[in-house]
Amino acid sequence: VYASGLAINNTPRAGERLPYAPRFQGNLAASYTLPRRWTRNLPGEFRIGGDISYQSALFTDALDNTQTRLPDQTYFNALLAWTSADRHWDVSLSARNLADRRLPQTLSFVQAQGVPLIWAASYANPRTVFATLRYRL
């Protein structure tokens, strides 16, 4: 019981949801190798791709406390890649979290005698763009 009189159940019950277990989670990904007629003046092979991931709301504890509820989350990622004609070199440019959604990934709180003392959260990485270069023997 909080000082304000708010009472929160702190005893897991049979049938409660598992922590970090969303009711639905899915991912849809696609990639496409560009036809040679589009890139005929350029050596090698070009590929584009992307994916969308979705996760429904979940609780980070077995108590289903509103303080530990993570919201629904959807993220978009993209890829542009090139492979040399001899298949030795790969270059790629990737972007994650294109919409720059900074949603919480974890939520927790510590209380003493019914009063919250510490609230903690970690958030999704911001939009991130990076390149890779690889050589295969």
Chimera marker file (.cmm) of the C-alpha trace (Angstrom):
<marker_set name="trace">
<marker id="1" x="0.000" y="0.000" z="0.000" r="1" g="1" b="0" radius="0.5"/>
<marker id="2" x="1.427" y="3.356" z="-1.047" r="1" g="1" b="0" radius="0.5"/>
<marker id="3" x="1.357" y="6.448" z="1.157" r="1" g="1" b="0" radius="0.5"/>
<marker id="4" x="-1.426" y="7.774" z="-1.095" r="1" g="1" b="0" radius="0.5"/>
<marker id="5" x="-3.539" y="4.719" z="-0.258" r="1" g="1" b="0" radius="0.5"/>
<marker id="6" x="-3.044" y="3.048" z="-3.643" r="1" g="1" b="0" radius="0.5"/>
<marker id="7" x="-2.784" y="-0.715" z="-3.147" r="1" g="1" b="0" radius="0.5"/>
<marker id="8" x="-0.916" y="-2.889" z="-5.663" r="1" g="1" b="0" radius="0.5"/>
<marker id="9" x="-1.039" y="-6.649" z="-5.647" r="1" g="1" b="0" radius="0.5"/>
<marker id="10" x="2.466" y="-8.080" z="-5.204" r="1" g="1" b="0" radius="0.5"/>
<marker id="11" x="1.626" y="-11.782" z="-5.220" r="1" g="1" b="0" radius="0.5"/>
<marker id="12" x="1.720" y="-13.693" z="-8.532" r="1" g="1" b="0" radius="0.5"/>
<marker id="13" x="-1.393" y="-15.773" z="-9.141" r="1" g="1" b="0" radius="0.5"/>
<marker id="14" x="-1.952" y="-18.910" z="-11.190" r="1" g="1" b="0" radius="0.5"/>
<marker id="15" x="-2.815" y="-17.937" z="-14.767" r="1" g="1" b="0" radius="0.5"/>
<marker id="16" x="-0.876" y="-14.650" z="-14.715" r="1" g="1" b="0" radius="0.5"/>
<marker id="17" x="1.142" y="-13.704" z="-17.767" r="1" g="1" b="0" radius="0.5"/>
<marker id="18" x="4.841" y="-14.484" z="-17.784" r="1" g="1" b="0" radius="0.5"/>
<marker id="19" x="7.217" y="-11.516" z="-17.545" r="1" g="1" b="0" radius="0.5"/>
<marker id="20" x="8.521" y="-10.288" z="-20.919" r="1" g="1" b="0" radius="0.5"/>
<marker id="21" x="6.015" y="-12.516" z="-22.746" r="1" g="1" b="0" radius="0.5"/>
<marker id="22" x="3.933" y="-10.517" z="-25.238" r="1" g="1" b="0" radius="0.5"/>
<marker id="23" x="0.671" y="-12.020" z="-26.486" r="1" g="1" b="0" radius="0.5"/>
<marker id="24" x="1.867" y="-11.488" z="-30.071" r="1" g="1" b="0" radius="0.5"/>
<marker id="25" x="5.271" y="-10.958" z="-31.627" r="1" g="1" b="0" radius="0.5"/>
<marker id="26" x="6.094" y="-11.002" z="-35.327" r="1" g="1" b="0" radius="0.5"/>
<marker id="27" x="8.635" y="-10.030" z="-37.914" r="1" g="1" b="0" radius="0.5"/>
<marker id="28" x="8.274" y="-9.550" z="-41.667" r="1" g="1" b="0" radius="0.5"/>
<marker id="29" x="11.421" y="-9.288" z="-43.772" r="1" g="1" b="0" radius="0.5"/>
<marker id="30" x="12.109" y="-9.071" z="-47.496" r="1" g="1" b="0" radius="0.5"/>
<marker id="31" x="15.102" y="-8.551" z="-49.747" r="1" g="1" b="0" radius="0.5"/>
<marker id="32" x="15.381" y="-8.061" z="-53.474" r="1" g="1" b="0" radius="0.5"/>
<marker id="33" x="18.362" y="-8.430" z="-55.782" r="1" g="1" b="0" radius="0.5"/>
<marker id="34" x="18.209" y="-5.719" z="-58.433" r="1" g="1" b="0" radius="0.5"/>
<marker id="35" x="18.097" y="-7.075" z="-62.000" r="1" g="1" b="0" radius="0.5"/>
<marker id="36" x="21.180" y="-6.558" z="-64.189" r="1" g="1" b="0" radius="0.5"/>
<marker id="37" x="19.167" y="-4.427" z="-66.625" r="1" g="1" b="0" radius="0.5"/>
<marker id="38" x="18.855" y="-1.781" z="-63.871" r="1" g="1" b="0" radius="0.5"/>
<marker id="39" x="22.548" y="-1.866" z="-62.962" r="1" g="1" b="0" radius="0.5"/>
<marker id="40" x="24.144" y="-2.894" z="-66.300" r="1" g="1" b="0" radius="0.5"/>
<marker id="41" x="26.850" y="-0.206" z="-66.143" r="1" g="1" b="0" radius="0.5"/>
<marker id="42" x="27.810" y="-1.111" z="-62.605" r="1" g="1" b="0" radius="0.5"/>
<marker id="43" x="29.859" y="-4.187" z="-61.680" r="1" g="1" b="0" radius="0.5"/>
<marker id="44" x="28.623" y="-6.665" z="-59.091" r="1" g="1" b="0" radius="0.5"/>
<marker id="45" x="25.233" y="-7.313" z="-57.556" r="1" g="1" b="0" radius="0.5"/>
<marker id="46" x="23.004" y="-4.896" z="-55.635" r="1" g="1" b="0" radius="0.5"/>
<marker id="47" x="20.439" y="-5.912" z="-53.037" r="1" g="1" b="0" radius="0.5"/>
<marker id="48" x="17.865" y="-3.905" z="-51.097" r="1" g="1" b="0" radius="0.5"/>
<marker id="49" x="15.905" y="-5.124" z="-48.115" r="1" g="1" b="0" radius="0.5"/>
<marker id="50" x="13.940" y="-4.219" z="-45.080" r="1" g="1" b="0" radius="0.5"/>
<marker id="51" x="12.048" y="-5.607" z="-42.158" r="1" g="1" b="0" radius="0.5"/>
<marker id="52" x="9.290" y="-4.667" z="-39.768" r="1" g="1" b="0" radius="0.5"/>
<marker id="53" x="9.076" y="-6.107" z="-36.268" r="1" g="1" b="0" radius="0.5"/>
<marker id="54" x="6.089" y="-5.834" z="-33.949" r="1" g="1" b="0" radius="0.5"/>
<marker id="55" x="5.555" y="-6.811" z="-30.337" r="1" g="1" b="0" radius="0.5"/>
<marker id="56" x="2.349" y="-6.352" z="-28.354" r="1" g="1" b="0" radius="0.5"/>
<marker id="57" x="2.398" y="-4.824" z="-24.875" r="1" g="1" b="0" radius="0.5"/>
<marker id="58" x="3.904" y="-6.837" z="-22.041" r="1" g="1" b="0" radius="0.5"/>
<marker id="59" x="4.737" y="-6.631" z="-18.357" r="1" g="1" b="0" radius="0.5"/>
<marker id="60" x="8.284" y="-6.883" z="-17.039" r="1" g="1" b="0" radius="0.5"/>
<marker id="61" x="7.190" y="-8.634" z="-13.852" r="1" g="1" b="0" radius="0.5"/>
<marker id="62" x="4.791" y="-11.421" z="-12.915" r="1" g="1" b="0" radius="0.5"/>
<marker id="63" x="2.558" y="-9.016" z="-10.999" r="1" g="1" b="0" radius="0.5"/>
<marker id="64" x="1.079" y="-7.176" z="-14.022" r="1" g="1" b="0" radius="0.5"/>
<marker id="65" x="1.664" y="-3.846" z="-12.272" r="1" g="1" b="0" radius="0.5"/>
<marker id="66" x="0.948" y="-0.860" z="-14.503" r="1" g="1" b="0" radius="0.5"/>
<marker id="67" x="4.355" y="0.561" z="-13.542" r="1" g="1" b="0" radius="0.5"/>
<marker id="68" x="6.080" y="-2.277" z="-15.397" r="1" g="1" b="0" radius="0.5"/>
<marker id="69" x="3.966" y="-2.360" z="-18.580" r="1" g="1" b="0" radius="0.5"/>
<marker id="70" x="5.845" y="-1.887" z="-21.861" r="1" g="1" b="0" radius="0.5"/>
<marker id="71" x="3.721" y="-0.489" z="-24.731" r="1" g="1" b="0" radius="0.5"/>
<marker id="72" x="3.185" y="-2.055" z="-28.158" r="1" g="1" b="0" radius="0.5"/>
<marker id="73" x="6.330" y="-1.610" z="-30.237" r="1" g="1" b="0" radius="0.5"/>
<marker id="74" x="6.950" y="-1.516" z="-33.988" r="1" g="1" b="0" radius="0.5"/>
<marker id="75" x="10.362" y="-0.993" z="-35.577" r="1" g="1" b="0" radius="0.5"/>
<marker id="76" x="11.434" y="-0.532" z="-39.220" r="1" g="1" b="0" radius="0.5"/>
<marker id="77" x="14.896" y="-1.408" z="-40.579" r="1" g="1" b="0" radius="0.5"/>
<marker id="78" x="16.460" y="-1.152" z="-44.068" r="1" g="1" b="0" radius="0.5"/>
<marker id="79" x="19.473" y="-2.483" z="-45.964" r="1" g="1" b="0" radius="0.5"/>
<marker id="80" x="21.356" y="-1.619" z="-49.155" r="1" g="1" b="0" radius="0.5"/>
<marker id="81" x="24.133" y="-4.057" z="-50.107" r="1" g="1" b="0" radius="0.5"/>
<marker id="82" x="26.623" y="-4.599" z="-52.917" r="1" g="1" b="0" radius="0.5"/>
<marker id="83" x="28.648" y="-7.721" z="-53.713" r="1" g="1" b="0" radius="0.5"/>
<marker id="84" x="31.535" y="-7.610" z="-56.173" r="1" g="1" b="0" radius="0.5"/>
<marker id="85" x="31.386" y="-9.691" z="-59.350" r="1" g="1" b="0" radius="0.5"/>
<marker id="86" x="34.112" y="-12.010" z="-58.020" r="1" g="1" b="0" radius="0.5"/>
<marker id="87" x="32.101" y="-12.425" z="-54.755" r="1" g="1" b="0" radius="0.5"/>
<marker id="88" x="35.126" y="-11.393" z="-52.630" r="1" g="1" b="0" radius="0.5"/>
<marker id="89" x="33.871" y="-7.977" z="-51.512" r="1" g="1" b="0" radius="0.5"/>
<marker id="90" x="30.652" y="-7.059" z="-49.705" r="1" g="1" b="0" radius="0.5"/>
<marker id="91" x="29.634" y="-3.537" z="-48.776" r="1" g="1" b="0" radius="0.5"/>
<marker id="92" x="26.407" y="-2.779" z="-46.939" r="1" g="1" b="0" radius="0.5"/>
<marker id="93" x="24.601" y="0.209" z="-45.519" r="1" g="1" b="0" radius="0.5"/>
<marker id="94" x="22.021" y="-0.556" z="-42.835" r="1" g="1" b="0" radius="0.5"/>
<marker id="95" x="19.575" y="1.572" z="-40.910" r="1" g="1" b="0" radius="0.5"/>
<marker id="96" x="17.768" y="0.435" z="-37.758" r="1" g="1" b="0" radius="0.5"/>
<marker id="97" x="14.790" y="2.031" z="-36.031" r="1" g="1" b="0" radius="0.5"/>
<marker id="98" x="14.088" y="4.277" z="-39.023" r="1" g="1" b="0" radius="0.5"/>
<marker id="99" x="11.159" y="5.981" z="-37.261" r="1" g="1" b="0" radius="0.5"/>
<marker id="100" x="13.468" y="6.835" z="-34.325" r="1" g="1" b="0" radius="0.5"/>
<marker id="101" x="10.982" y="5.456" z="-31.784" r="1" g="1" b="0" radius="0.5"/>
<marker id="102" x="12.476" y="5.673" z="-28.276" r="1" g="1" b="0" radius="0.5"/>
<marker id="103" x="10.207" y="3.259" z="-26.429" r="1" g="1" b="0" radius="0.5"/>
<marker id="104" x="11.118" y="1.592" z="-23.126" r="1" g="1" b="0" radius="0.5"/>
<marker id="105" x="12.664" y="-1.881" z="-23.312" r="1" g="1" b="0" radius="0.5"/>
<marker id="106" x="12.712" y="-2.479" z="-19.560" r="1" g="1" b="0" radius="0.5"/>
<marker id="107" x="10.893" y="-0.860" z="-16.647" r="1" g="1" b="0" radius="0.5"/>
<marker id="108" x="11.392" y="-1.553" z="-12.977" r="1" g="1" b="0" radius="0.5"/>
<marker id="109" x="10.872" y="0.025" z="-9.611" r="1" g="1" b="0" radius="0.5"/>
<marker id="110" x="12.038" y="-0.654" z="-6.093" r="1" g="1" b="0" radius="0.5"/>
<marker id="111" x="9.886" y="0.229" z="-3.142" r="1" g="1" b="0" radius="0.5"/>
<marker id="112" x="10.285" y="0.277" z="0.600" r="1" g="1" b="0" radius="0.5"/>
<marker id="113" x="7.334" y="0.248" z="2.975" r="1" g="1" b="0" radius="0.5"/>
<marker id="114" x="4.984" y="0.804" z="0.023" r="1" g="1" b="0" radius="0.5"/>
<marker id="115" x="6.762" y="3.927" z="-1.252" r="1" g="1" b="0" radius="0.5"/>
<marker id="116" x="8.610" y="3.866" z="-4.616" r="1" g="1" b="0" radius="0.5"/>
<marker id="117" x="12.282" y="4.664" z="-4.058" r="1" g="1" b="0" radius="0.5"/>
<marker id="118" x="13.856" y="4.029" z="-7.454" r="1" g="1" b="0" radius="0.5"/>
<marker id="119" x="12.291" y="4.002" z="-10.926" r="1" g="1" b="0" radius="0.5"/>
<marker id="120" x="14.485" y="2.694" z="-13.745" r="1" g="1" b="0" radius="0.5"/>
<marker id="121" x="14.009" y="2.318" z="-17.485" r="1" g="1" b="0" radius="0.5"/>
<marker id="122" x="16.114" y="1.596" z="-20.516" r="1" g="1" b="0" radius="0.5"/>
<marker id="123" x="15.029" y="2.684" z="-23.972" r="1" g="1" b="0" radius="0.5"/>
<marker id="124" x="15.453" y="1.449" z="-27.532" r="1" g="1" b="0" radius="0.5"/>
<marker id="125" x="18.495" y="2.678" z="-29.403" r="1" g="1" b="0" radius="0.5"/>
<marker id="126" x="17.854" y="5.754" z="-31.538" r="1" g="1" b="0" radius="0.5"/>
<marker id="127" x="17.883" y="5.607" z="-35.330" r="1" g="1" b="0" radius="0.5"/>
<marker id="128" x="21.218" y="4.028" z="-36.192" r="1" g="1" b="0" radius="0.5"/>
<marker id="129" x="22.924" y="3.986" z="-39.591" r="1" g="1" b="0" radius="0.5"/>
<marker id="130" x="26.082" y="1.974" z="-40.142" r="1" g="1" b="0" radius="0.5"/>
<marker id="131" x="28.194" y="0.552" z="-42.939" r="1" g="1" b="0" radius="0.5"/>
<marker id="132" x="30.147" y="-2.681" z="-43.185" r="1" g="1" b="0" radius="0.5"/>
<marker id="133" x="32.942" y="-3.760" z="-45.505" r="1" g="1" b="0" radius="0.5"/>
<marker id="134" x="33.938" y="-7.417" z="-45.783" r="1" g="1" b="0" radius="0.5"/>
<marker id="135" x="36.490" y="-9.342" z="-47.840" r="1" g="1" b="0" radius="0.5"/>
<marker id="136" x="36.169" y="-13.109" z="-48.362" r="1" g="1" b="0" radius="0.5"/>
<marker id="137" x="39.157" y="-15.257" z="-49.281" r="1" g="1" b="0" radius="0.5"/>
<link id1="1" id2="2" r="1" g="1" b="0" radius="0.2"/>
<link id1="2" id2="3" r="1" g="1" b="0" radius="0.2"/>
<link id1="3" id2="4" r="1" g="1" b="0" radius="0.2"/>
<link id1="4" id2="5" r="1" g="1" b="0" radius="0.2"/>
<link id1="5" id2="6" r="1" g="1" b="0" radius="0.2"/>
<link id1="6" id2="7" r="1" g="1" b="0" radius="0.2"/>
<link id1="7" id2="8" r="1" g="1" b="0" radius="0.2"/>
<link id1="8" id2="9" r="1" g="1" b="0" radius="0.2"/>
<link id1="9" id2="10" r="1" g="1" b="0" radius="0.2"/>
<link id1="10" id2="11" r="1" g="1" b="0" radius="0.2"/>
<link id1="11" id2="12" r="1" g="1" b="0" radius="0.2"/>
<link id1="12" id2="13" r="1" g="1" b="0" radius="0.2"/>
<link id1="13" id2="14" r="1" g="1" b="0" radius="0.2"/>
<link id1="14" id2="15" r="1" g="1" b="0" radius="0.2"/>
<link id1="15" id2="16" r="1" g="1" b="0" radius="0.2"/>
<link id1="16" id2="17" r="1" g="1" b="0" radius="0.2"/>
<link id1="17" id2="18" r="1" g="1" b="0" radius="0.2"/>
<link id1="18" id2="19" r="1" g="1" b="0" radius="0.2"/>
<link id1="19" id2="20" r="1" g="1" b="0" radius="0.2"/>
<link id1="20" id2="21" r="1" g="1" b="0" radius="0.2"/>
<link id1="21" id2="22" r="1" g="1" b="0" radius="0.2"/>
<link id1="22" id2="23" r="1" g="1" b="0" radius="0.2"/>
<link id1="23" id2="24" r="1" g="1" b="0" radius="0.2"/>
<link id1="24" id2="25" r="1" g="1" b="0" radius="0.2"/>
<link id1="25" id2="26" r="1" g="1" b="0" radius="0.2"/>
<link id1="26" id2="27" r="1" g="1" b="0" radius="0.2"/>
<link id1="27" id2="28" r="1" g="1" b="0" radius="0.2"/>
<link id1="28" id2="29" r="1" g="1" b="0" radius="0.2"/>
<link id1="29" id2="30" r="1" g="1" b="0" radius="0.2"/>
<link id1="30" id2="31" r="1" g="1" b="0" radius="0.2"/>
<link id1="31" id2="32" r="1" g="1" b="0" radius="0.2"/>
<link id1="32" id2="33" r="1" g="1" b="0" radius="0.2"/>
<link id1="33" id2="34" r="1" g="1" b="0" radius="0.2"/>
<link id1="34" id2="35" r="1" g="1" b="0" radius="0.2"/>
<link id1="35" id2="36" r="1" g="1" b="0" radius="0.2"/>
<link id1="36" id2="37" r="1" g="1" b="0" radius="0.2"/>
<link id1="37" id2="38" r="1" g="1" b="0" radius="0.2"/>
<link id1="38" id2="39" r="1" g="1" b="0" radius="0.2"/>
<link id1="39" id2="40" r="1" g="1" b="0" radius="0.2"/>
<link id1="40" id2="41" r="1" g="1" b="0" radius="0.2"/>
<link id1="41" id2="42" r="1" g="1" b="0" radius="0.2"/>
<link id1="42" id2="43" r="1" g="1" b="0" radius="0.2"/>
<link id1="43" id2="44" r="1" g="1" b="0" radius="0.2"/>
<link id1="44" id2="45" r="1" g="1" b="0" radius="0.2"/>
<link id1="45" id2="46" r="1" g="1" b="0" radius="0.2"/>
<link id1="46" id2="47" r="1" g="1" b="0" radius="0.2"/>
<link id1="47" id2="48" r="1" g="1" b="0" radius="0.2"/>
<link id1="48" id2="49" r="1" g="1" b="0" radius="0.2"/>
<link id1="49" id2="50" r="1" g="1" b="0" radius="0.2"/>
<link id1="50" id2="51" r="1" g="1" b="0" radius="0.2"/>
<link id1="51" id2="52" r="1" g="1" b="0" radius="0.2"/>
<link id1="52" id2="53" r="1" g="1" b="0" radius="0.2"/>
<link id1="53" id2="54" r="1" g="1" b="0" radius="0.2"/>
<link id1="54" id2="55" r="1" g="1" b="0" radius="0.2"/>
<link id1="55" id2="56" r="1" g="1" b="0" radius="0.2"/>
<link id1="56" id2="57" r="1" g="1" b="0" radius="0.2"/>
<link id1="57" id2="58" r="1" g="1" b="0" radius="0.2"/>
<link id1="58" id2="59" r="1" g="1" b="0" radius="0.2"/>
<link id1="59" id2="60" r="1" g="1" b="0" radius="0.2"/>
<link id1="60" id2="61" r="1" g="1" b="0" radius="0.2"/>
<link id1="61" id2="62" r="1" g="1" b="0" radius="0.2"/>
<link id1="62" id2="63" r="1" g="1" b="0" radius="0.2"/>
<link id1="63" id2="64" r="1" g="1" b="0" radius="0.2"/>
<link id1="64" id2="65" r="1" g="1" b="0" radius="0.2"/>
<link id1="65" id2="66" r="1" g="1" b="0" radius="0.2"/>
<link id1="66" id2="67" r="1" g="1" b="0" radius="0.2"/>
<link id1="67" id2="68" r="1" g="1" b="0" radius="0.2"/>
<link id1="68" id2="69" r="1" g="1" b="0" radius="0.2"/>
<link id1="69" id2="70" r="1" g="1" b="0" radius="0.2"/>
<link id1="70" id2="71" r="1" g="1" b="0" radius="0.2"/>
<link id1="71" id2="72" r="1" g="1" b="0" radius="0.2"/>
<link id1="72" id2="73" r="1" g="1" b="0" radius="0.2"/>
<link id1="73" id2="74" r="1" g="1" b="0" radius="0.2"/>
<link id1="74" id2="75" r="1" g="1" b="0" radius="0.2"/>
<link id1="75" id2="76" r="1" g="1" b="0" radius="0.2"/>
<link id1="76" id2="77" r="1" g="1" b="0" radius="0.2"/>
<link id1="77" id2="78" r="1" g="1" b="0" radius="0.2"/>
<link id1="78" id2="79" r="1" g="1" b="0" radius="0.2"/>
<link id1="79" id2="80" r="1" g="1" b="0" radius="0.2"/>
<link id1="80" id2="81" r="1" g="1" b="0" radius="0.2"/>
<link id1="81" id2="82" r="1" g="1" b="0" radius="0.2"/>
<link id1="82" id2="83" r="1" g="1" b="0" radius="0.2"/>
<link id1="83" id2="84" r="1" g="1" b="0" radius="0.2"/>
<link id1="84" id2="85" r="1" g="1" b="0" radius="0.2"/>
<link id1="85" id2="86" r="1" g="1" b="0" radius="0.2"/>
<link id1="86" id2="87" r="1" g="1" b="0" radius="0.2"/>
<link id1="87" id2="88" r="1" g="1" b="0" radius="0.2"/>
<link id1="88" id2="89" r="1" g="1" b="0" radius="0.2"/>
<link id1="89" id2="90" r="1" g="1" b="0" radius="0.2"/>
<link id1="90" id2="91" r="1" g="1" b="0" radius="0.2"/>
<link id1="91" id2="92" r="1" g="1" b="0" radius="0.2"/>
<link id1="92" id2="93" r="1" g="1" b="0" radius="0.2"/>
<link id1="93" id2="94" r="1" g="1" b="0" radius="0.2"/>
<link id1="94" id2="95" r="1" g="1" b="0" radius="0.2"/>
<link id1="95" id2="96" r="1" g="1" b="0" radius="0.2"/>
<link id1="96" id2="97" r="1" g="1" b="0" radius="0.2"/>
<link id1="97" id2="98" r="1" g="1" b="0" radius="0.2"/>
<link id1="98" id2="99" r="1" g="1" b="0" radius="0.2"/>
<link id1="99" id2="100" r="1" g="1" b="0" radius="0.2"/>
<link id1="100" id2="101" r="1" g="1" b="0" radius="0.2"/>
<link id1="101" id2="102" r="1" g="1" b="0" radius="0.2"/>
<link id1="102" id2="103" r="1" g="1" b="0" radius="0.2"/>
<link id1="103" id2="104" r="1" g="1" b="0" radius="0.2"/>
<link id1="104" id2="105" r="1" g="1" b="0" radius="0.2"/>
<link id1="105" id2="106" r="1" g="1" b="0" radius="0.2"/>
<link id1="106" id2="107" r="1" g="1" b="0" radius="0.2"/>
<link id1="107" id2="108" r="1" g="1" b="0" radius="0.2"/>
<link id1="108" id2="109" r="1" g="1" b="0" radius="0.2"/>
<link id1="109" id2="110" r="1" g="1" b="0" radius="0.2"/>
<link id1="110" id2="111" r="1" g="1" b="0" radius="0.2"/>
<link id1="111" id2="112" r="1" g="1" b="0" radius="0.2"/>
<link id1="112" id2="113" r="1" g="1" b="0" radius="0.2"/>
<link id1="113" id2="114" r="1" g="1" b="0" radius="0.2"/>
<link id1="114" id2="115" r="1" g="1" b="0" radius="0.2"/>
<link id1="115" id2="116" r="1" g="1" b="0" radius="0.2"/>
<link id1="116" id2="117" r="1" g="1" b="0" radius="0.2"/>
<link id1="117" id2="118" r="1" g="1" b="0" radius="0.2"/>
<link id1="118" id2="119" r="1" g="1" b="0" radius="0.2"/>
<link id1="119" id2="120" r="1" g="1" b="0" radius="0.2"/>
<link id1="120" id2="121" r="1" g="1" b="0" radius="0.2"/>
<link id1="121" id2="122" r="1" g="1" b="0" radius="0.2"/>
<link id1="122" id2="123" r="1" g="1" b="0" radius="0.2"/>
<link id1="123" id2="124" r="1" g="1" b="0" radius="0.2"/>
<link id1="124" id2="125" r="1" g="1" b="0" radius="0.2"/>
<link id1="125" id2="126" r="1" g="1" b="0" radius="0.2"/>
<link id1="126" id2="127" r="1" g="1" b="0" radius="0.2"/>
<link id1="127" id2="128" r="1" g="1" b="0" radius="0.2"/>
<link id1="128" id2="129" r="1" g="1" b="0" radius="0.2"/>
<link id1="129" id2="130" r="1" g="1" b="0" radius="0.2"/>
<link id1="130" id2="131" r="1" g="1" b="0" radius="0.2"/>
<link id1="131" id2="132" r="1" g="1" b="0" radius="0.2"/>
<link id1="132" id2="133" r="1" g="1" b="0" radius="0.2"/>
<link id1="133" id2="134" r="1" g="1" b="0" radius="0.2"/>
<link id1="134" id2="135" r="1" g="1" b="0" radius="0.2"/>
<link id1="135" id2="136" r="1" g="1" b="0" radius="0.2"/>
<link id1="136" id2="137" r="1" g="1" b="0" radius="0.2"/>
</marker_set>
